[in-house]
Amino acid sequence: MPKLSVLLENRLSHNRALKCAHGLSVLVEHSGRRVLFDTGPDSTFLYNAHRLGVSLSDIDAVVLSHGHYDHASGFMDYMEAGYSVSELYVGKGFFDRKYSENGNVLSDLSVPWKACDAAGKGCSIIDVAETVEIFPDFFILSSFPRIHDEIIPARYVVERDGKIESDDFSDEIAIAVRTDEGVVLIAGCSHPGIMNMADEAEKRVGPLKAVVGGVHLVSETEERTERTISYLQSKGVSSLYLCHCSGRSAEEHSTHVGCGDVIIFR
């Protein structure tokens, strides 16, 4: 059964020896495979892994949910610390420049490294366009049709072909782990909408059991948050482990996980 170790999140758990930062990093272990999902904004997740006694030297693959610094900047810290991984999975458009827009001011949210930097460390970058089963019962999902009215905040923009336009987060990917009891969906920020993502996970992999990670309801109303949670429950989701960008209201409807927490599905 899957074991998920939260190496980095916005808030601490009961382990005060750790550090927190705005971002996310989760080690996913299942059927003898170890996949690092997101790496946070810097080397903090490495510090926490060391304090937790979690080895990151034998990772089978790294999956970066989208091209924002708080989920992917730490990857180069990982490589520069002497670790190696042969396969890095990202969504198409991951390396586009991404910003938060406030009038005429753009705050850069992009990752500070390029594809050639990872390639120079011996890492193969694999663009995920649809659904890929990277290991048995271990899937990466991409390209989520926008069926539900889940709104991407207007402040998020992207630079493509020299033009600034609204970011549709077509680069966002997620992990789905299939178990005998159902699918565990692991999301970074859920910018395409967690209801849209849940629908596709169910359609492509199987009935859902749990949702783990960020669902980006932090700026949403209580009504929309409750509607989203109710929808996930109607899909068969019996366990919600939310953090990072989910918002306090959503976390109150779930089990909040912080730095150092371990989720074991039995």
C-alpha positions in Angstrom: 0.0 0.0 0.0 1.2 3.6 -0.6 3.2 5.4 1.9 3.5 9.2 1.6 6.1 11.3 3.5 5.5 15.0 3.6 9.0 16.5 3.3 7.9 20.1 3.0 4.7 22.0 3.5 3.7 25.5 4.6 3.3 24.5 8.3 5.1 22.3 10.8 3.8 19.1 12.3 4.5 18.2 15.9 8.2 17.7 14.9 9.7 21.0 15.7 13.2 20.0 14.5 12.0 20.6 11.0 11.6 23.7 8.9 8.6 24.8 6.9 8.4 27.0 3.8 5.7 28.0 1.3 5.7 25.0 -1.0 5.3 21.3 -1.2 7.4 18.1 -1.4 6.1 14.6 -0.9 7.9 11.3 -1.2 5.6 8.6 -2.6 6.5 5.0 -2.0 4.5 2.1 -3.5 5.3 -1.5 -4.6 9.0 -1.0 -4.1 9.1 2.3 -6.1 10.1 5.7 -4.7 9.0 8.8 -6.5 9.7 12.4 -5.3 6.7 14.6 -6.0 7.7 18.3 -6.0 10.7 19.8 -4.4 9.6 23.0 -2.8 11.2 26.4 -3.3 14.7 25.6 -2.1 16.8 23.0 -0.2 14.5 23.0 2.8 13.0 19.6 1.9 16.5 18.2 1.9 17.1 19.5 5.4 13.9 17.9 6.6 14.6 14.6 4.9 17.9 14.5 6.7 16.3 15.3 10.0 13.7 12.6 9.4 16.3 10.0 8.4 14.7 9.7 5.0 17.1 8.7 2.2 16.7 10.5 -1.1 19.6 8.7 -2.8 17.6 5.9 -4.4 14.7 7.8 -6.0 13.3 6.1 -9.1 11.8 9.3 -10.6 11.0 12.9 -9.8 7.6 14.4 -10.8 7.2 18.2 -10.7 3.5 19.2 -10.7 3.9 22.6 -12.5 6.4 25.3 -13.2 6.0 27.5 -10.1 9.0 28.1 -7.9 7.3 26.8 -4.7 6.9 23.3 -6.3 10.0 23.0 -8.4 12.9 25.4 -7.6 14.3 22.9 -5.1 15.0 20.3 -7.8 18.3 21.9 -8.7 19.3 22.0 -5.0 18.6 18.3 -5.0 20.9 17.7 -8.0 23.6 20.1 -6.8 23.7 18.3 -3.4 25.1 15.3 -5.3 21.9 13.3 -5.8 21.0 11.9 -9.1 17.8 10.7 -10.9 17.5 9.4 -14.4 14.0 10.5 -15.2 12.2 13.8 -14.5 8.6 14.1 -15.5 7.0 17.5 -16.2 4.0 18.8 -18.1 4.3 20.5 -21.5 5.0 24.2 -21.0 6.7 23.6 -17.7 9.6 26.0 -18.6 7.4 28.9 -19.8 7.9 32.0 -17.7 5.1 32.3 -15.2 4.0 35.4 -13.3 1.6 36.9 -10.8 0.2 40.1 -12.3 -0.7 43.2 -10.3 -1.5 46.0 -12.8 1.7 46.7 -14.7 3.8 44.8 -12.2 4.7 41.1 -12.8 6.2 39.0 -10.0 8.1 36.1 -11.5 6.9 32.7 -10.2 9.0 30.6 -12.6 11.6 28.0 -11.7 15.2 29.4 -11.8 16.7 26.6 -13.9 16.4 25.4 -17.4 16.0 22.0 -19.1 19.7 22.1 -20.1 20.7 22.4 -16.4 18.9 19.1 -15.6 20.2 17.4 -18.7 23.7 18.5 -17.7 23.3 16.5 -14.6 22.5 13.4 -16.5 18.7 13.7 -16.1 16.3 12.9 -18.9 13.3 15.2 -19.0 10.0 13.6 -20.1 7.1 15.8 -21.1 3.8 14.3 -20.1 0.9 15.2 -22.4 -1.8 12.7 -21.4 -1.6 9.7 -19.0 1.6 7.7 -18.4 2.0 4.6 -16.3 5.6 5.0 -15.2 5.5 1.9 -13.0 2.8 -0.7 -12.3 -0.2 1.1 -10.8 1.8 4.3 -10.7 0.3 6.9 -13.1 1.1 10.5 -14.1 -2.0 12.5 -15.3 -2.1 15.6 -17.5 -4.4 17.5 -19.8 -7.5 18.0 -17.6 -10.6 19.1 -19.5 -12.2 22.1 -17.7 -15.7 20.8 -17.2 -16.5 22.3 -13.8 -16.6 26.1 -13.2 -13.4 26.1 -11.2 -11.8 29.5 -11.7 -8.1 30.1 -12.2 -7.4 33.5 -10.5 -6.8 36.2 -13.2 -3.5 37.2 -11.6 -1.8 34.1 -12.9 -0.3 34.8 -16.3 2.3 33.2 -18.6 4.6 34.4 -21.3 4.3 32.5 -24.6 5.8 33.6 -27.9 6.7 36.9 -26.4 3.2 37.6 -25.2 1.7 37.7 -21.7 -1.6 35.8 -21.5 -3.8 34.1 -18.9 -2.2 31.0 -17.6 -4.4 27.9 -18.2 -2.0 25.7 -16.3 -1.9 23.2 -19.1 1.5 22.1 -17.7 0.1 20.9 -14.4 0.4 17.1 -13.8 -0.6 14.9 -10.8 0.1 11.4 -9.6 -2.5 8.7 -9.2 -1.6 5.4 -7.4 -4.0 2.5 -8.0 -4.6 0.2 -5.0 -7.1 -2.6 -4.4 -9.2 -0.2 -2.3 -9.2 2.6 -4.9 -7.1 5.4 -6.4 -5.0 7.8 -4.3 -4.7 11.1 -6.2 -1.7 13.3 -5.3 -1.9 16.9 -6.4 0.5 19.8 -6.2 -1.8 22.9 -6.5 -4.8 21.7 -8.6 -4.9 24.9 -10.6 -6.9 23.2 -13.4 -9.5 22.5 -10.6 -9.5 19.5 -8.3 -13.0 18.4 -9.4 -11.8 18.4 -13.0 -8.7 16.4 -11.9 -10.7 14.0 -9.9 -13.1 13.3 -12.8 -10.1 12.5 -15.0 -8.3 10.3 -12.4 -11.5 8.3 -12.0 -12.0 8.0 -15.8 -8.4 7.0 -16.6 -7.3 5.0 -13.6 -10.3 4.0 -11.5 -12.6 4.9 -8.6 -11.1 7.3 -6.1 -10.2 6.5 -2.5 -8.2 9.6 -1.3 -6.9 13.0 -2.3 -3.6 14.3 -1.0 -1.9 17.7 -1.4 -3.0 21.1 -2.5 -6.4 21.9 -3.9 -6.0 25.7 -4.2 -9.2 26.8 -2.4 -7.3 29.3 -0.3 -9.0 32.3 -1.8 -12.4 30.7 -2.4 -15.6 31.3 -0.5 -16.9 28.9 2.2 -19.8 27.9 -0.1 -17.5 27.0 -3.0 -15.1 25.1 -0.7 -18.0 23.1 0.8 -19.3 22.4 -2.7 -15.9 21.1 -3.8 -15.4 18.9 -0.8 -19.0 17.5 -1.2 -18.3 16.7 -4.8 -15.1 14.8 -4.0 -17.0 12.8 -1.4 -19.7 12.1 -3.9 -17.0 10.6 -6.1 -16.1 8.1 -3.3 -13.3 10.0 -1.8 -13.3 8.8 1.9 -10.0 10.4 2.9 -8.8 14.0 2.4 -5.2 15.0 3.4 -4.9 18.6 2.4 -2.2 21.2 2.9 -0.2 24.0 1.2 -2.6 26.1 -0.9 -5.8 24.3 0.1 -6.9 27.0 2.6 -7.9 26.7 6.3 -11.6 26.1 5.4 -10.8 23.1 3.2 -8.3 21.8 5.7 -11.0 21.9 8.4 -13.0 19.4 6.2 -9.9 17.1 6.0 -6.9 15.8 7.9 -4.3 18.5 7.6 -0.7 17.2 7.0 2.4 19.2 7.9 6.1 18.8 7.5 7.3 15.4 8.7 3.8 13.8 8.6 3.6 10.3 7.1 0.4 9.0 5.5 0.1 5.2 5.3 -2.8 3.7 3.5 -3.8 0.3 4.9 
